[in-house]
Amino acid sequence: MQAVLLWGLAAGPDELASRGPDPVRSEALADLERRIGNDPAPAGEKKPQQEDPTPQRPTEPVPAPEEPGTPLIDFDWLELHVRIGMAVFSKEFHIDPSPAFAIEGRAPIPWLSPSWNPDGDYFGAFAQLSFMVIKRTIEPEVDKPNGAAIALTVGLDYTILRNTTWMILVRAGVMYATYGGVTDLEDGMGPMVGATLGLTVSRSVSITVAPEYVFGDGDNMIMGMVGIAIDF
């Protein structure tokens, strides 16, 4: 192969022109180009160009990223209300005023905020669990006159006023109460209305007063509670 290559290189231009294209010489030249690193692309074939680091403009419109929708209940603004107080029952219950304890979780409902102030804290949802120690005074004394009553209340509230000092909410919902097997008291449910009045003592803690009125089937219950509200 080296002898053929030297012979082809020794041939003069006139001799090559008279003889026409020599396939042996062409192959030798191509082999030489490959050896010295200059591998020409075949005729009619372009070498691939270096990739442009600049991204190409899309030919179709790119959709905008989807924004998260307004949540029904915003748990990022969850509040915890802890209360203690008294429960007063109507005379049909034959129950003395009883100590009560309640814990409530509340969060705003941005979905119901008005369009002119979407970040306002207007409507909220709450769930409250209440405990009462009751004793019946009916005569003659029944088999089980005392026990622990448990009530679960769920509903909505509306913020009338809230600033760095005061908080005023009105509340409405439905309460279901069970009386722990106390004689002649039947479990049941009824509508509840109430309010929450708060005085801020720090950035996230308020002292609250929360009266409630529960309607029953011919009877009722009033709960007067005081406590604290913790804003998470």
Beta strands, then each sheet from edge to edge (+ up, - down):
strand 1: 79-89
strand 2: 98-108
strand 3: 123-135
strand 4: 146-162
strand 5: 166-178
strand 6: 188-200
strand 7: 205-215
strand 8: 220-231
sheet 1: 1+ 2- 3+ 4- 5+ 6- 7+ 8- 1+
end
